[in-house]
Amino acid sequence: MEIRLTYQEISELIEKKAGRSLPIFYGGDPHTVRVSYDVNVLFKSASVGLDLTVEDVSDGNITISYNGGMGIDFMVKQAIGMAKNRPGGELIEPLDGNRILLALSKNQQAGSLLDHVTLRDIRFDEQYAIIDFVPKAL
């Protein structure tokens, strides 16, 4: 089974929950998406791009790598540190080599969902983020 979400839907959800606009685009690879982020540098706003690649989906864990250059790596590490103190922060575990583990089972709502479905893949196309899952036997 699949759930398809447009990049606009995901961006609107992020803006609603985090109060921050994050435009999302297809990254040219079925497992990569590009996120754009506005940063204020020396009284000037600049748009910075970050490629996120879903490397692995297994046992309710999602491993994501990111690539955007040395300055971006520093900002991502700072953002992860700040996210740890926010709702949902328990899901995020930094890994070596510009990688992040999203441990969905550590969240009560996501963990309850994973009791009923097995997440198989997350991939992207020109219009959608596609979440592929199968229901567990009753």
Salt bridges, closest charged atoms under 4 A:
GLU2 OE1 - ARG4 NH2 3.19
GLU2 OE2 - ARG123 NH2 2.41
ASP51 OD1 - ARG34 NE 2.91
GLU55 OE1 - ARG99 NE 3.02
GLU93 OE2 - LYS106 NZ 2.41
ASP121 OD1 - HIS31 NE2 2.99
ASP125 OD2 - ARG4 NH1 3.49
ASP132 OD1 - ARG120 NH2 3.20
ASP132 OD2 - ARG123 NH1 3.89
